[in-house]
Amino acid sequence: MDSVKFEAKKIVRASVSDAVYNDLRQRIVSGEWKEGDRIPSENEIAEAYGVSRISVRSALQKLIALKLLENRQGDGTYVAKFRLTDFMDNVADLLVQRVSFQEISDFRMKIEEISIRETCARRHESEDFEKLSQLVEQMAEIAQTEDLEAFIKVDYRFHRELCYLSGNVMWAYAYMMMFSINRNYWSQQISLDNLHSKGKQFEEYWEQAVAAHRSILENVKQSNADAAVAVVHSFIY
């Protein structure tokens, strides 16, 4: 009797350095190694695993590149303070050359719309909008100085906070990723030359931007999602 036909993918053995990397990473992610902990030396790790120092060094370099570890010259290697923005920036650097501005704008609009609609559908107390109100006032103050970089940072915080109010933190994370990829273009988009090309004066931008964010906030407070989404749409496109 003939045997049944058997097909399978080749089994690839993981490299030693990958195995070390995965185990060390798990120690950090699980909390076994906590922020600020000094980890064992290369020699100690290599001896414990029964592998070469080269394999350990390769694994450590990956973890340092991901900013999960930090090397302090002459003092050893420590578990780094995790900052989500660092992770977002690393991923953004990989994506920035692979997506178009139109794709990012469409993605941003979807994040904004879903966040606004979910925020409006939830029950909120007046104090829930206090941070958004403070950010709008900061925008108004910055507009007087025409500090574009400072304005963009507060603008970002406003929309990120709106994502948090949706009740789903993933929208905020998605917005952070989008901002990391798109922030350089925003500076160009609001540049003097670009505004002039659209028949607008730079001074008009500040007044319109602050007014738009006030409108978004007031409409969200009143659970008027359609009106808030329309304002965001007019600025993105």
C-alpha positions, -999 to +999 in steps of 0.1 A: +000+000+000+014+034-010+020+059+018-002+090+019+013+121+003+030+143+029+040+179+024+053+203+050+074+234+054+110+230+062+117+233+099+143+261+104+163+261+136+164+294+153+199+309+157+215+308+191+215+346+193+177+347+185+170+322+212+190+343+237+173+375+225+138+360+229+145+347+265+161+380+276+133+400+261+107+379+279+125+386+312+120+423+305+084+421+292+073+398+321+088+422+347+113+397+360+139+423+351+125+457+361+132+492+349+166+504+363+178+468+370+214+462+361+215+429+342+243+403+343+274+407+323+280+392+289+302+365+304+276+356+331+248+354+305+270+333+281+280+309+309+244+305+322+231+297+287+261+277+276+267+298+245+293+321+231+298+358+241+293+367+204+257+353+205+249+371+237+264+404+224+242+401+193+211+396+214+220+425+237+226+448+207+191+441+194+175+448+228+195+481+231+185+491+195+148+486+206+156+507+237+146+479+260+181+480+274+207+508+277+244+505+279+261+528+304+297+532+295+319+517+322+289+507+344+272+479+326+238+473+309+205+483+325+168+478+318+157+510+302+127+531+310+101+521+284+086+550+264+059+542+239+069+572+218+104+556+212+088+524+200+064+544+178+093+564+163+113+532+155+083+516+137+075+549+120+110+551+106+104+518+089+071+528+074+077+564+064+092+554+030+064+529+023+033+549+026+020+580+008+007+612+024-027+604+010-027+570+027-017+586+060-044+613+057-071+587+050-059+566+079-058+597+102-094+607+091-107+572+100-090+573+134-104+608+141-139+599+129-142+567+149-127+583+180-151+612+178-182+590+172-173+567+200-166+596+223-199+612+215-217+579+221-203+576+256-216+594+286-191+620+299-190+644+328-180+680+321-147+675+338-138+648+313-133+676+287-111+698+310-079+687+295-092+694+259-103+728+270-068+736+285-052+724+252-074+747+232-063+777+254-027+767+250-032+768+212-047+802+214-017+814+234+009+798+211-010+813+180+000+847+193+037+838+190+033+819+157+055+791+170+046+764+145+064+735+162+049+742+196+015+745+180+018+712+163+027+695+195-003+708+213-025+700+183-013+664+185-020+662+222-055+675+216-064+648+191-047+621+211-067+631+242-099+629+221-089+593+211-085+584+248-120+597+255-134+572+230-128+545+257-105+525+234-068+532+240-059+515+207-072+545+188-048+567+208-019+543+200-029+543+163-029+581+164+005+582+180+018+559+152+003+581+125+017+612+140+052+598+142+051+590+105+033+622+094+047+650+117+074+662+093+048+667+065+025+687+088+052+713+092+055+715+054+017+715+050+014+746+072+044+763+058+042+799+046+049+789+010+022+762+010-004+784+025+004+811-001+000+786-028-036+780-016-043+817-015-041+820+023-022+842+046-001+827+074-020+848+099-053+833+088-041+798+097-037+805+134-071+821+137-088+793+117-069+765+135-079+777+170-115+783+160-116+748+144-105+731+176-129+751+197-156+739+173-146+703+176-146+705+214-180+722+216-196+697+192-181+667+210-194+681+243-229+683+227-225+648+212-228+662+177-204+638+160-213+647+125-204+684+130-172+676+148-161+651+121-169+677+093-145+702+110-117+676+112-123+666+075-120+702+064-086+705+080-072+672+069-082+676+033 
